[in-house]
Amino acid sequence: MSFTEIGISEELTAGLSKQGIEMPTEIQMNVIPEIMRGADVIAKSETGSGKTLAYLLPIFMAVDIKLRSTQAIIITPTHELAVQVNKQAQVLAENAGVDVRSALIIGGASITRQLDKLKEKPQIVIGSAGRILDLIKKKKIQAHTCKIIVIDEADRMLDNLNINDVKAVIKTTLASERQVVLLSASINEVTKKAAAQIMNEPKIVEKEKGILPPNIEHYYILAEARDKIVVLRKIMAGLKPEHVIVFINNPNNIDTMVEKLNFHGLKAAGIYGTAHKNERKNAMDSFREGRINILVASDIGARGLDFEGVEIVVNLDISEEPVYYQHRAGRTGRNGAGGMVISVVTDFEKKWLNRYEREFDIKFTEKIMSYGNIEDIKTKRNSKPTAKIGKKTVKATNNAKKTKK
């Protein structure tokens, strides 16, 4: 099925082709028609599946370019994600040759520059709920003309910390005119209950099981807790990947982990949910540009990260909740590329892998370190070592570029 077959114009389809995007992903095929018919939508989709275009394309189709007024508001949980969505909107408009304008409205940035951008009368406003609400109250954003509100990563935006601002933004729009769209990698009952307060008989688009990209391989290595960092060093030495994201549960341990890795000659940096935006940006740029090849993160700090070329995700800690594995695994295997997740676990932690297998219908394979390689536990080591995992070979030639959505 093509983009034109699901109702996308030839101009936008041609613009997508310039980005190398020829066919819609599964989430795009399922969500775009529902949004275009005007339904409120709750869509469950894994990170890296193309969910940004799943809502941007119908927004572009709905925008009246003759009107210089706010017609869509997109709310994101992180500044990085807002920047990525805004960039995709700008690229799409330029490549398609359509006069659809967007404005990035986030806290911590120059409000003067944002006000100047709003004077250009953009049809799409993208950013954080708090700053958008502030400018609506100051009558700098005319929310009453908004027809579509998108809440990206809704499981986070509808939690206790953010839901009041989100509700307040929605209430500034006209109830009879607005359409609300929620997208998230995970949608639990709490999210659905919160959504019921702001939506009108939403269409729910989700698979029966938890979803992970099918092109990711899932492995585990048994190790004592004290030996986990040694295993990580062996993974790096044996496979020589260019871009690896390492997850730990406690953000307070990130600095110590980074120091240990750097002490042993590896190039690592940490990323935190509470980090200053410049520190976070520097770490992300260093990772993307290859100055470091290991990014150590917690689950909170990693929200909004969007890279291509991440060959391996390593879990040095395991969470009881499958949703965290889902978010972590989604950092590799982007847009159909191969990827792998290696969980370094103790005997006690291994039980959580069984839960992941049931939740996501996946299979973990136990591996061991052998002569610089990671091999099946039963593999006979009678051949020359190669840097292979299963059927895949890790090549240190990928570039970590931002995902085109």
Sequence and secondary structure as in RCSB ss.txt:
>XXXX:A:sequence
MSFTEIGISEELTAGLSKQGIEMPTEIQMNVIPEIMRGADVIAKSETGSGKTLAYLLPIFMAVDIKLRSTQAIII
TPTHELAVQVNKQAQVLAENAGVDVRSALIIGGASITRQLDKLKEKPQIVIGSAGRILDLIKKKKIQAHTCKIIV
IDEADRMLDNLNINDVKAVIKTTLASERQVVLLSASINEVTKKAAAQIMNEPKIVEKEKGILPPNIEHYYILAEA
RDKIVVLRKIMAGLKPEHVIVFINNPNNIDTMVEKLNFHGLKAAGIYGTAHKNERKNAMDSFREGRINILVASDI
GARGLDFEGVEIVVNLDISEEPVYYQHRAGRTGRNGAGGMVISVVTDFEKKWLNRYEREFDIKFTEKIMSYGNIE
DIKTKRNSKPTAKIGKKTVKATNNAKKTKK
>XXXX:A:secstr
  TGGGT  HHHHHHHHHTT  S  HHHHHHHHHHHTT  EEEE  TTSSHHHHHHHHHHHH  TT  S  EEEE
 SSHHHHHHHHHHHHHHHHHHT    EEEE TTS HHHHHHHHTT  SEEEE HHHHHHHHHTTSS GGG  EEE
EESHHHHTSTTTHHHHHHHHHTS TTT EEEEEES   HHHHHHHHTT SS EEE  SS    TTEEEEEEE  G
GGHHHHHHHHHHHH  S EEEE S GGGHHHHHHHHHHTT  EEEE TTS HHHHHHHHHHHHTTS SEEEE HH
HHTT   S   EEEESS  SSHHHHHHHHTTSSGGG  EEEEEEE TTTHHHHHHHHHHHT   EEEEEETTEEE
ETT    S   SEETTEE  TT        
